[in-house]
Amino acid sequence: MAKARNPRPADSNKQVITMPEASASPVRKISPPNSPTPIDLEAQIRQRAYELFQERGGASGHENEDWLQAENEILARHRHQQSA
């Protein structure tokens, strides 16, 4: 008969890393009235923010400003296209 093994004691020094919730950063996809495919606004904003970062020569420290400017530009463009 096999001898039962005792489980190892828990190591109190181990850190547990959890993944962020999927809903933490929702992707905004909308479908224009005449288009069957949704527009991924977040991807467009991310791309424009990266372009702004590159235009500044890749200098860090302006991530929030780049994102807000990109968001304003993309949403304004989208609103203009919807009204046209």
MORANOR-V843474 format. One record per helix or strand of 3 or more residues. SS is the DSSP state (~ for helix, > for strand). FROM is the first residue (numbers start at 1). TO is the last residue. If there is no record, write none. Layout:
BEGIN
SS|FROM|TO ; SS|FROM|TO
END
This chain:
BEGIN
~|22|25 ; ~|41|55 ; ~|63|83
END
